[in-house]
Amino acid sequence: MYRYFVLYLIFINMIAFLAYGIDKKRAVRNQWRISEKALLGMAALGGSIGALAGMKIFHHKTRKAKFFVGVPVILAAELIVGFWVLVSIR
């Protein structure tokens, strides 16, 4: 079970990272974009590290408060819940 969870986290973080890169490329080209709801949703589903890395590397959504505040808050919440689960299991 633990192994599948780790694989899921790797997958969702890769997807979130790529989504931020794709959205940035589309923004520059003035093309159809990935919704902010979808980008934040990926972070909330466990992809907050990938989302944060995508924001930093692609310089994307770094001026919008719901992203530069929201994604780190989601990451902090995920870390707290993850730590709590690990402590509770033992």
MOLIN-V953532 format. One record per helix or strand of 3 or more residues. SS is the DSSP state (hx for helix, st for strand). FROM is the first residue (numbers start at 1). LEN is the number of residues. If there is no record, write none. Layout:
ss->(SS & SS)
from->(FROM & FROM)
len->(LEN & LEN)
This chain:
ss->(hx & hx & hx & hx)
from->(2 & 36 & 65 & 70)
len->(27 & 23 & 4 & 20)
